[in-house]
Amino acid sequence: MADKQLSQSEWKSASKGTAWKADPLTKALAAFEKADKADDAAETLSALADVEKQADVLAKAHKGDKALSGYLGELDKAVTKRRAELQKAQAEAAKKGGDEEEEEADDVLLDPKRLLAQLSLLKRDPAKRLNFAVVDASDKRPATFALSGKIAGRKLFAKLQDVAEVKLGSFGLAWLVEQSLVLQVENKPMGGLTKKIRTPIRDCGFKVGKVVLWDASGAVLEESAEDGPEAMGAAEGKEPERKESEPAADPQQLRFEQRLGEISPRVQAALAGSHPAAAKLREVLAFAKDKAGGGAFPAALQALEALAGLLGAAAAAPAAPAAPAAPAAEGNAYARSGRAWSITRSKVAADVTRLRDAILAEYKGSPMLAEVSTKVRRLDAMVARFDDGLDKLLEQASAAPDDAERTRLHKEASAAIRAMLGRLDSDPILSRLKDNPFLPIDPRTALNATLQVLAKQVA
């Protein structure tokens, strides 16, 4: 059942009496409710995408509206939850089979006409998911590729292994996105899979522009386009040369090496400058390298982000304010607080930029790149929600001409700090960043550390 946030009546109630351009989102929510009620997964997923699109348009049209931003944040959570439910149901439906339904005979599984029919089915219904299995080429036959909605992927893979007498291969879920065939593997993928299955696809008479291989998390492992050497050989009537491509490099290893290169100079500089947490810095850096040496790159990346947090905390921590006995001393405390906040926000913005770049790099060449590009823009919106011009308020308080003006600005800054502390636990995006699979970052810790200090200084 869909969340109440996905109800047009809920949205009408929330938008009543506001200046928001509410109609497009109202229509999108109405279309979603209709599709969801009809139990049409493909239509419902399409309607959810439109709801998301209209929400983004609305957020841009009313940038800075905190009430709207809060509502849309909850709406985004509801969209994400419902989409996950629908995709899980589709995947489970695709994996059902075996004893519950009649299984195809081995000769039918290898029939090119059957493969053509299954690929055509995916083309007609972009929301359709089929199980796939592929085994490597041998002296007797080229690579064998099969699709089925009745046989589970692992069982289909075992059948192909028996028929082809080849053990090396992969299995998982397959679907079409426009001209791209997406294969999401459930086991360790064999090298060069995207190129090897082009032969059985071409032999059955079907055309795809690109074959994209995903891992279980949706990260792109490898891909091959139709304009490569194989396509040229086919156009000339020649048998393409079979080359075993190297397995794709571990994306997390690449991210670790890149992040280590960024952090290492900062660590060395901190150690040379007698950093107060020098022993901890050395310990965490050694731990990160040790984990990476053992291939545990997720843990190694988390250690590097902890290292960045240690470095950032020292940079962000403002000096203790002088006793507010004199206006000049109080003004200097405001100035230091403003600089600390500016440093923290710059660090958070830089970390978010690196995450955004890492996500876009993962999806480069993927048919989902346009959709992903739209979604990552929400990261910038998240950074903007932790601004409120606090550094400017503190700067103005520092230069206030009299006590009355300084008191007014002090109250504004204090309210802004309390509001942002409240957002640390309610922001819909911030809570997901520490454990994200692309480039784990922890802006919450950096923001909380500085805001807690500022809250005591601007009490």
C-alpha positions, 0 to 999 in steps of 0.5 A: 500500500502506498504511503499517504504522502503519495496521495493527491488529497494529502498534497491538495491539503498541504498546498491549499492557500499557498503560492506553490504551483501545485497543479502539475504535481496534483495531476502526477499524483492522481495518475500514480494513484490510478496506476497503483490501484490498477496493480500495473507495476510498469505504469506505476513505476512510470507514474512515480518517475513523473511524480519525482520530476514534478516535485523537482520542478516545484522545488526549483520554482520555490527555492528557499521555501522551507515548508515546501522543502520539508514536504517534498523531502517526505514525498521523496522518501515515499517515492523511494520506498514505493519504487523499491517495493514494486521493483522487489515484487517484479524481481520476485515474480521473475525469479519464480518458476521451477516446479510451479510452472512448466519448464522449457526443454533444453532444445527449446532453451537453445532455439534462436527463435525462442531467444528472439521472442524473449528479447522482443517481449522485453522490448515491448515491455520496458518494465519486464524482467526475465531471468538470464543465463550465459555460459562461455564459448567452447570448441564445440559452440559459441557462447550460449545465452538464454532468457526465461520467465519460468526458470530461476536464473541459477537453475537456468544457468545449471541447465546451460552448463550441462548442455554446453559442457562449460562451467564458466558463466553468469546468471541474473536478471535482464531487461531492456532500456530503449536500445540497451540490454541491461544484465544484472548478475547475481554471481561473479561475472565472467570476463568479457560477458557483454561482448560474448553474448552479442553472437547469440543475440545477433544470430537470433536476428535481434539488435541492441545498441549496447549491452551493459553489465551491472553488479547486484548494487547497480554499479556498471561493471562493463559494457559494449556498444554495437559500433565496436570491432564485432559489429564491423566484422558482422557488417563485412560478413566476417566472423569476429575475432574472439578476444577475452577482455580483462575483468573490469577493475573493482570500482571501490578499489579505484575510489579508494586509490583516488581518495587516498591520493587526496587525503595523504598530503593532508595527513602528512601536513598535519603530522608535520605540524604536530597535529594534536591527534597525530597518533590517531591519524597514523593508526587510522591511516594504517588501518585503511591501508591494511584493509585495502591490502586485504581487498576489503575496500568498503572498510578501507574507504570508511576508514579514510572518511574517518581520517578526513573527519579527524582532519576536518574536525581540527580545521573546523573547531573554532578557538575558544571565545574570549569572555564577553566583557568587551564588545571588541572581544565579543565581536572577535568571537562572532568572527571566529564562529563565522569562519568555523562555519564557513570552513565546515560548509566548504568541506561538506560541499567539497565532499558532496561534489566528490560523491556526485562526481563518483556517482556520475562516473559509475553511470557514465554510458549507462542508459540511466545516466539522465535519470541519475543526473537529475537525482544527484542534483538533490545533493546540492539542495541538501547542502543549501539547506545547511546555509541560512546565511549563518556566516554572514549573520555572525560576520554582521554581529562581529561588526555590529555598531551597538549592543542592540543590533548585536543582540538582534543578530545574535538571536537570529544566528541562534535560531538558525543554528537550532533549526539546522541542528534539528535538520541533522536527523530529519533531512531525507538525504543526509541520513543516507550518505555515510553508508552509500556504496559509491563514496561514503562520506559523513557530512552529518558528523562534521556539521554536528560537531561545528553546530554544537560548538556554535550553539554553546557560543551563540546560546 
